[in-house]
Amino acid sequence: MDVSLILKVCGVGMLVAVASQVLSKSGRDDMASLVSLAGVVLVLMMLVGEVGTLLARVREVFGI
């Protein structure tokens, strides 16, 4: 796993947090929820490849 992936996830988290706070303060709570959901989906899509690599290594170690 690379440090750049961790930094990308942190960056997305900070952007989503700021956008969600701005939208909440302006009375757009529904949009704030959608931004948060989109951020979670984006991070999960970024992590899918790493999870696949992890599962492949576990299979390799245990000979499954």
C-alpha positions in Angstrom: 0.0 0.0 0.0 1.3 3.4 -0.9 1.3 6.6 1.1 -0.4 8.4 -1.8 -3.5 6.3 -1.4 -3.8 7.3 2.3 -3.3 10.9 1.3 -6.0 10.7 -1.3 -8.4 9.2 1.1 -7.6 12.0 3.6 -8.0 14.6 1.0 -11.4 13.3 -0.1 -12.5 13.2 3.6 -11.5 16.8 4.2 -13.2 18.0 1.0 -16.4 16.1 1.9 -16.4 17.4 5.4 -16.0 21.0 4.4 -18.7 20.7 1.6 -21.0 19.0 4.0 -20.6 21.7 6.7 -21.1 24.5 4.2 -24.3 22.8 2.8 -25.6 22.1 6.3 -25.1 25.7 7.4 -26.9 27.0 4.3 -29.9 24.8 5.1 -29.3 22.2 2.4 -29.2 19.1 4.7 -30.4 16.8 1.9 -27.5 17.8 -0.4 -25.1 17.5 2.5 -26.2 13.9 3.0 -25.7 13.2 -0.7 -22.2 14.7 -0.7 -21.3 12.5 2.3 -22.7 9.4 0.5 -20.8 10.3 -2.6 -17.6 10.7 -0.6 -18.0 7.3 0.9 -18.7 5.7 -2.5 -15.6 7.4 -4.0 -13.3 6.2 -1.2 -14.7 2.7 -1.5 -14.0 2.7 -5.2 -10.5 3.8 -4.5 -10.0 1.0 -2.1 -11.5 -1.9 -4.1 -8.2 -2.7 -5.9 -6.3 -2.8 -2.6 -8.8 -5.1 -1.0 -8.6 -7.4 -4.0 -4.8 -7.5 -3.7 -5.1 -8.2 0.0 -7.5 -11.2 -0.6 -5.2 -12.6 -3.3 -2.2 -12.5 -0.9 -4.3 -14.2 1.9 -5.3 -16.9 -0.6 -1.6 -17.3 -1.6 -0.4 -17.6 2.0 -3.0 -20.2 3.0 -3.0 -22.0 -0.3 -6.7 -21.6 -1.0 
